[in-house]
Amino acid sequence: MPAPMVIANWKMNGSLIGNASLLHQILSGSDAFEHLEVGICPPFPYLEQVSEQVSHSRINLGAQNVSAFQSGAYTGETSAAMLKDLGCRYVLLGHSERRQLFQESDHQVAAKFEAALSAGLQPVLCIGETLEQRQREETGRVVSTQIQSVIDHVGIQGFTNAVIAYEPVWAIGTGQTATPEQAQEVHAHIRQLLTGYDASIASQVHILYGGSVNAANARSLFSQKDIDGGLVGGASLKPNDFLDICRSAS
Ligand code: PEP
């Protein structure tokens, strides 16, 4: 079983002054990270600030997106090598906000996954169904397709050093969390799919749950057999809540 992991997704929030204060408060409760792997994914402009402030802690750095391209004439893009250069360990890929608001396709996500691996970053592949898809009982098919497209691109070996975050779209930022049983059912499905390719990779890969995780629901979610931690959005901006979530995972 992989060690528990909690990753914070700050989304497009923050400022130099606000980040410094948030990090200061998080670092003052760093006993919460003793038994888990923890990461923070701030917006690009603040990567260096966060990197410096967490440098003497157990907190790892991650980014929220990456270019599929390596370098050159791609104005506005940020390459995987640049993220690595800045000290990133993780990069979120295929977050539903990127899939929905910026029309990122499974193919583009798979290309970004490959770029991240080539630069030595650990991809955090975000997958999940919409409410309509869940109501049509398509959840299993949707998450399988999203994972399959990455396997088709990089092979199952690509998951040796990757993380999967199951984030039902209807639960992200809505305050409506999947029940532990609903989440466990999908996590088990994901692990089963990977087991069909490679049992050892399937048993070691972190499968995080994301979608309105908070201090009150984290423990029951993380206690499920196939839930290895969480990807936390809104609650990661509240230091005490984030620390409580981390404590619930360890
Ligand atoms: C996320 O952004 O990945 C997320 C899960 O957000 P929230 O926790 O706010 O639902």
Boltz pocket constraint, residues with backbone or C-beta under 6 A from the ligand:
constraints:
  - pocket:
      binder: B
      contacts: [[A, 9], [A, 11], [A, 95], [A, 167], [A, 171], [A, 172], [A, 173], [A, 174], [A, 175], [A, 210], [A, 211], [A, 212], [A, 213], [A, 231], [A, 232], [A, 233], [A, 234], [A, 235]]
      max_distance: 6.0
